[in-house]
Amino acid sequence: MRVAVIGAGPAGIVAALRAAELGATTTLLSRGAFGGMAANDGPVPVRTLAHAARLARDARQLAQYGIAAGETQLDYVRLLNRVQQVVTQVRTHEALRSALERAGVTVVEEAGTVRFVDANTLEFERGPRLAADRVILCTGGASRRLPIPGFDLTATHSDAWALSAVPASMLVIGVGATGAQVASVFNELGSHVELFEAGPRILATEDEDVSAEMAACFRARGIAVVESFGRIDRFESTSSGVRMIYSNGDRSQAAEASVAVVAIGWQADTLGLNLAAAGVSPTPRGYVAVDEYLRTSAPHVFAAGDVTGRMMFVPHAMYDGYAAATNAVQGLTLVAYDQVSPVGSFTDPEYAHVGMTEAEARAGHEIVVAKVPYSEAVRPIIDGHTDGFCKLVVDRATHAMLGCHIVGERAVELAQIAAVGLASAARVEDLARIPWSFPTYTNVFGRAVIGAARQLNQSGIWSAEELAQPAGQF
């Protein structure tokens, strides 16, 4: 069997490896560089820039801890060089790349646009036509555009990471995860940032407490946050950058900056694929439609990752790539399912969650909520990073976690701990018996667990005396 995988991001890499391991003659086609958006334009470069922003932030604390140092200065060109070094190193040393070579996968990088000629034939800009019995689409996503006059004057998050200098000012329109990260990084690097969110709150998919806390933290750091701003009428060029004209009701307003970054959503990257030639149908929102086996409307074509519009995160893309390849080669045996999904963002402060929001949980469960402010926890006080909280949402009947929401230092790592508890359906009293190390950020989660356990055990079982007992003594 001949299998062609289009897209060499996390979904495509795993799909190609799995297909080859199952005995298929496999070709992996990448429009650009190996690694896809995750390595070249997503988490890897973003986290590198965020690390630089954190270093700049932490440098301001040195005097607090008795360390004398001169004023820090940013060399943005050198920072971008470091970002490129990291990206190149990740691509070069990616463990799955060597696994692909050992499995005999033919990898075609910088293939350019790949398109269907007919149902089983592909052509690409830099190579001969390719015949395939099965095709797996893993082409990822792209920033959504708006049909607004002057939209070509705006930038995407990709353009923001590739700027040659830190702009004096920046408008960020759309405050989901991408917009929040762009705003946070460039604010720390020296830009004056204004955030514009059309909805009533930023980070609308997060718990309401997270949205409120992040908005407050952004404002405290000098970022202007404008929620429910109305609608954009047009963008105009100015002598120093770009102007956004927007209106709310009958009132027209303007905001100007050196750069305007629009981050209003993510859409399937299917440009040029000519999916109709293969009989592949889209969803109403423009993603590639798949069934529970990740099979498209064309029985021989499967899809995985962001292009399907499902769970658009790296771990899910990798699992979907594995499932799609298994089903393509062996037949329909693996069902794609929604996994426990810890999600976070490398803003300052970080925020992260796993499971239901408080509002979602209240709609179907009787719950208890335990919330520990970072300002009352020892490690954040030691480190001087006291913004934020850890909040647990727990089912009163089963005592199992329904959700965990965190704002603050190390939030993304803490969410991974919570995910283990959620996936295992552990009761909070069982989690409370774990001797969480002290003083650590993990201990903040431990305190929240104990707080929930105490609420659920009104008989007094979680007294101070009993909490001091070692694990296994209850």
N, C-alpha and C positions, 0 to 999 in steps of 0.2 A: 504493500500500500504506500502511495506517495502522499505525504502531508505537507502542506505549505502553511506556515504561520506568519501572519503579517503583523509586525510590530514587535520590537525587542525591548519592551518594558517588562515589569515584573510578571504580568500575565503571560506575555508571549514567551519569555525565557522558560518559565516553568512548563508551559504547554509544549514547547519544542522538545524539552528534555524528556517529558513524560511520553510523548509520541515516539521518540527514538528508543526509549527504554522498552517500549512495547513492541518494537521491531519494525516500525514504519521508517521508510526512507524520508527524512525530514529536512526541510529547508526553512530557515528563519530569515525573513526579510525585514530590514529596518530602513525606514525612509531616511533617517539621520544616523546619529551615533548610537552605539550599543548602550542599553540601559534605559532608554525611553525618557519620559518626562521626569520620573522619580529621580534618576541619577543626574540628568542634565539640566532640568528646569524646575524641579520640585523640591522634595524634602532635603536632598543633599546640598545643593547650593543655598537654599533658604536657611537651613540650619547652620551653615557656615557663616553666612552674614549675620544671623541671629547671635552666633557665638561672639562675633566681633562686637556687636552691640552690647552684649553682656560684659565683655571685657572692659569696654569703655565705661559702662555703668559701675562695675566693681572698682575701677580705678579711682572713682570719686570717693570711695569709702576708705581709702588707704589711711588718710589722716585720722579718721575715727579710731583706727586700730594702732596708732602710734607709728605709722610708716610714712617717712618723708619721701616725696617723689615730685618731679616736675610736672607741669601741665601737659596732659596728653594731647596729641594732635593726630588727626586722621589723614593718612595717605590713601585715598580711595583707589587709586590705580594699583597700588601694592595689594590692597585688600582684594580687588577683583582678580589679581594674579593668583592670590592664595586660593580663592574660590575655584579658579580653573585648575590649579594643582590638585585640589581635593577631588574635583569631579573626574579628572584624568586618572588619579590614583584609584578611585572607586571603580571606574570602568576597567582599568588594567588588572586589578586584583580581585574583581568580583568572582567569588568562589563558583558561582553557577556557570560562569563563562568557561572555565576549565572543564567543568562537568559536561558542558555541551560538546566540547572538542572530544572528550573521551567517549561520549556516546555516538560520535560520528555525525552530528548535526552540521549541515552546511550553513554557515552564517554569512549573510550578504549585508554588509553595512553600507550606509550612504547610497542606498538603492534608488533614492528619489521616490516619486509618486508611483505607487503600485495600483494597477487597475485590472478589473476583470475584462477580458476580451469576450469570453463566453463563460458558461457555468463552470468549466473545469480548466480554463486557461488564464494565466496571469501574465501581464507584461509590466516591466518597470523601466525606468529611464536609463539605468546603467547596467544592462545585462540582457540576455536572451529571454525569450518567452519561457514560461514554466508551466508544465502540465501537472495537475494535482487531482487525486481522488477525493481528498478531504482538504478543506481550507478552514483555518481558525483565525478569526478576526480579533486582533488585540491592539488596535490602533490608538486606543486611549481617547483623550478629550482635548478640547481647545477652548479658549476664552470665548464667551458669548458676546456677540456684537449687538449694538442697538441701531435701529433705523432712524437716526437723529441727525439733523444737519450739523456738519462739522465734526462728526464722530471720528473721522480720520486724524484729527488733531490730538486725540487722546492716546494713552499708552495702555498696554496690558501689564500684568504682573511680570511677564517675561521681559518686557522692555525696561521695567523698573530695575530688575536685577542687572541689566546690561548697561545702565547709564554710565557715562564716562566720568561723571562727577556727582557728588551729592547735591541735589537741587536745593536752592534756598527755601523753596516752598513747594508744597505738594497737596493737591486735592485727591482724596481717595473716595470713589463713589461705589458703594456697595460694601457692607461691613459683615460679610461672612468670614470664614477662616482665612481666605486669601487676602482680603482687604485689611483685616486686622493685623496680619503679619507684616504686610507692606508698611502700614502706618506705624507700627511699633518699631520696626527696624530703622526706618528712615528718620523717625523722630529722635531716636537715640543717637543716630549718626549726625544729627544737626539740622535736619529740615524742619521748617514750621509746617505742621500737618493739620489739615482739616478733613474730618470724616463726615460723609453724607450717607445716611441710610433712609431709604424711602419708607420702610416700615416703622412701626412704633418703637422698636428697640433693636439695637445692634445684636449680632449673633443670635438671630431669631430661632435657630434650631436648638440652642442650648437652654438649659433651665433658666427660668426668669431671674433667679438670684445671681446666676453667673453673668447674664447680660448686664444687670444693674451694677454689679461689682466691677466688671471690666470697663464699663462706661465711666464709672467714678475714678478708677485707676488711670485710665487714659487722660481724663481731664486733669487729674492731679499731676500728670507728667507733661502737661502743656499742650496736649492734643485737643483741638476743638471737635466736639462731637455734636452733630446735628441730626436728630432723628425726626421722622415724619416730615421730611423737607419738601415733599410735593413731587413734581415731575420735572424732568429736564426738557427744556425747549430747544436748546442748541448749544454748540460750543463755538467760540470765536477765537481767532488768533489775536494776540496782543504783542506789543514790542518786546515783552519779557517772558512770554509764555502763552498761556491759554486762559480763556474766560468761560465759565459755565453760567449760562442764563437758565434759571429755573423759576418755577412758579408754584405757589400754594394758594389755591382759590383764585382770586382776581389779582393777587399781589405778585409782581415779578421782582426777582432778586438776582444778584450776580455774585460770583465768587471767582477770584483770580489766583493763579499760582504759576510757578515755573513749569510744572508738569501736572497733568491730570491722569490718574490711573483709574480705569474702570474695571471693577471686579464684580460683575453682576450675575455671574453664573458660569457653568461649565457645560459644554455640549459635546456630543460625540464627534470625534475627528474622522469623518468619512469622506473628506474632500478628495475628489478625483478617483475614488474606488470604483465607480460605475457599478454599484451594487445591483441595479436593476438587471444588468446582464446576467447575474447569477441567480436572480429570483429572490433576493434578500429584501425583506420589507422593514421599514422603520416603524417605531412607535409614534403616537401623536406628538411627542415632544422631540422627535428626531433622533432618538437612540436606535440601536439595532435591536429589534424585537427578538427575544429568545424565550424558549419554554423552560420547564424546570430542569431539563438536561443541558441547557445552554445551546440548544439547537435553534437555528434561525428558521425562517419560512422556507429556506432551501435545505432539504434534508442532509446534504453533504457539507453544509457550511455551519460552523459553530462560532460562538463569540464569547469573549471573556474580558473582564476588566471594565474600565470607565466607559468604553464604547457601548456597553449595554445599559448604562444609567442605573445599575443596581447599587451595591455598596462600593462607593468610589474611594477605596483606600487600598494601600499596598498589600496588606495581608490577605484581604478578600480577593484582590486581583490574582494573587498567587494561587489561592485555593481554586478559584474559578478556572484558571488556566489548567490546573491539574485535572479538574473534573471534565472540562471541555475536551481535552486531549484523550482522556480515558474513554469518554463516550464516542469520540470520533473514530477511534481505532478499534475498540472492543465492542461497541454497541452501547445502547442506552442503559447504563448500570448505575451511574452516580447522579444523585439529585443535588442540585445547588441549593444550599440553605443559608439562612441568615444567621451568622455566627455572633457570639458575644463580641462586641466591637468597642474596645477602648479607643477613644478618639481625642486627640489633643492638638494644641497649636503652640508654636514657639514664639509667642509674644512675650512682652514683659508687663505684668506678670504672665506666666503661662496659665492656660486653662485647659481642662480635660474632663471627660465624662465617660461613663460606661452605663448602659441600661437606660431605664426610663427617667424622664424628668419628673419632678414632683407633681405637676399638673396631669401628666399622662398616668401616673400611678394612682392618683386620687380618683380618676375616672373609672377604675375597675377594681380597686383594692381599698381596704381599710389599712391605713399606714401609720407609722411613726417616723418622725424626722429627727435626726441628730446632726448638729452642726457645731463644728469646732473652729473658732476664728484662729487664724495664724498668729494673731497678736497675743494669744493666750497659750501658745505652744513654745516649748523651750528652744528647739533648734532654729526656728525662724527668728526668735529674739536674738540668739547668739550671732546669727549671720546678718542681722539687720535687714531682713526681708519679711516684714510682718504684714504685708497686704495679702488679703485672701482668706479662704476658709476651706474646710473639707466637710461635705454634707452627704449624709447617707439617707436614703429612702428605703424603708424596710417594711415588708408585709407583716401586719400584726398577727395574722393567722399562722403563717409558716415560720416566721422569724428570719426569713431569707431576705437578702438584699434584692431590691428591685432596681436600684440605681445609685450611683455615686457621682458627685459633682465637685470639682476642685478648682479653685483659683489660687495661684500662688507659686512660689518657687518649687521646682521639681514636680509640678502637677502632672505632667505627661507620664513620668515614671510611676507616680502613685496610682494613676489610673490602671496601670498594668496589674498591680497588686489587687486592686478592687475587682478587676476582671476575673482573676482566678477564683475569688470568692463567689462571684456571681455565676460563673460557669459551673462551679461545683455545687451550687445551691446550698452552700454552707449556712448554717444558722449563725446569727451574729454572736450568740453566746459561745459557740465553738471558736469563732474567730477571735473573740476576746480572750480566750485561754492561751493564745499564742503570745510568747514573751517578746513583743516588738522591741527592737533595740532602742536604747535611749542614750543621748538625745539625737534623734534622727527625724527626717521628714516622714518616714514611714510611721513613726510613733504618732504623728498627727492623725493618720488613718486609724491607728489602734485606739486612740482616745475617742474617736467618733464611734467606733464599733462598741466600745464599752458604754458610751452614752446611750446608744440604741438598746443594748442589752439591759441596761438598768431600767429604761422606760418599759420594757416588755416583761420585766419580772418584778411586779409590784410586791411580791411576797418578801422581798428583801434579799433574794439569793445573791445579788451582786453587791453585797456589802463590801466595805474596804477590806475586811478580814479575808473574805473568800476570794476577792480579786488578787490578793497577795499569794494565794496558793499556786504552786507550780502546775504546769500543764499535766493532765492525767490524774490530778488529785480530786477532781470534782465528782 
